[in-house]
Amino acid sequence: MSKSTGPQITETVGANGTNQVFRPYERLVRIKILGKAFNVPEKNTILRCFQYISPETIPYGRFCWNQDCQYCRVVGKLADDDQPHELLSCKFLVSAGMEITEISPELKYCLRNKLRK
């Protein structure tokens, strides 16, 4: 029996060449997270886009990915929206021009290296 050093993630390439961890996408869209701009894959949840930005930390965060834990809660607004809304990043799809103004402590910890200015 071999000793495991941690979770193993197996990723396969989909038909269009994209990674199957992400929903199929054709382009990257620009969003802002705490004032910093990022390009992320369209048609994916915000949490999956956080994983795109930081693949070395988000998969190991305390996220359930199914709305139960609430550790992925963010406050953000769409490009054509005046008021920010509370969103669960595991459920809400990213859109071009989205601005995320607040993130949970767990997300802040996982994204700390990417959010440094």
Buried (B, 14 or more C-beta within 10 A) or exposed (E): EEEEEEEEEEEEEEEEEBBEBBBBBEEBBEBBBBEBEBEBBBBBBBBBBBBBBBBEBBBEBEBEBEEEBEBBBBBBBBEEEEEBEEBBBBEBEBBEEBBBEEBBEBBEEBBEEBBEE
